[in-house]
């Protein structure tokens, strides 16, 4: 996948419309990739967050990028999402860790940013999302704050699910971000001149932090797992991303599935 091509895609020229056949072909291929992404391939999330913007009027360039996405899927057809394999006392509480990140003005046409988050249960990725912001963020802090808030909503749902199943959770849930300003904003209930325009719905995360449901924590950009959901990565970084989200090669008969690992990893052993 060519990183520069993906990050600089433009809408089709005004007055130039795709044929019905082109739109149908583009939609079909995008849908095929989308199915894989929603089931077992979070590594496709950013690609589809970009390419799905052009469904109504795809250009030949967009179609070429879709084909590259399919080629990548073909090259990694033996990959699956691995769950389990972590040593855990059956009687102990479950551990959830979340990651949220955002670029800033990554969409060169609208000026909007792309956020991404993922949730890991005992080290296994169980939910994820990559999406363009609905409005233009005026700063990196605002973009990252919105990403954290969006992830907090998923964590609230996850927490309620575990409660209904009578499964204990380690609380508070760590939510990792790589922007200090946005983390301070999560802990500060006051409105300031530079942030008072942020929609009130995004301040939901402040209640979650104050209630002790979420603990926002700082990680460096190099340690930010959700980085691969907000921008194209080079080959080395993409490999680290796959390792972090536990998408790895598996027996070909299990390709594309969720794999339950029988190999136990004990993080306490060096």
C-alpha positions, 0 to 999 in steps of 0.5 A: 500500500502506497502511504502517500497516495492514500493520504492525499486522495482527492474527490473526483473532479466536479462535472465528472461522474462515475458510471453506474458500473463503476459505482457498483464495482467500487461498492462491491469491492469496498463491501468485501473489504469492510466485511473482513475489517469488521470481523477479524481485520482491524488493520484494514480500518484506516484504509476503509475509513478513507476509501468509503468516503468516495462511494457515491462517485469513485474515480479511477484512482480510488478504484486502484487503491481499492485493488491495492487493498484487495491485493494486501488482503490476498498477500495476508490471507493467512492472517487472523485475529488471535484471542486468548493465550494469556495466563489468567486466574479464572477467579480474578477480575478481567483486565481491559485496556483501551487506546485512542488517537487522532491525526489533525487535519488529515483530510486535505479537502475538508480539513477534518481529522481522523480518529481511531480507538481500540479496546483490548481484553486481556491483551486481545483486541476485541473492538476497534474503529477508525472514523473521520471527525464530523467537524473540523478540530481547531487544534491537535488537543481538540482532535485527540480529546474527541478521540478519547471521548469516543472511546469512552463511549465504547468503554461504557458499553463494555463495562455495562455488558460485563456487569450484565454478565456478572463478570468482574472488571479491574477498575478504572479502565486504562485509556491511553493517549499520546497528547498531554493537553487532551489528557489534562482536558479529560481531568479538568471540569472547567471550560476555557477560552480555547476549548469552550466551543467543543460540543458538550457531548464530548465532555462525557469522558470527564464524568467517566474519569471523575466517577473512577470508571476510566483512568486516562494515561499518557503513552508516547507516540511510538507506544500508541497502538491506535496510531495505525488507525489514523494514518498510513504506516511504513512497512516496519511500523505496520508490522509492529502495529499487527503485532500489537493488535495480535493479527498474525499468520495462522494455519491457512485453514484458519485464515480470516478467522478469530483464533483462540491461542492455546499457548499461554503467555505469562507477562510476569516471566522475563 
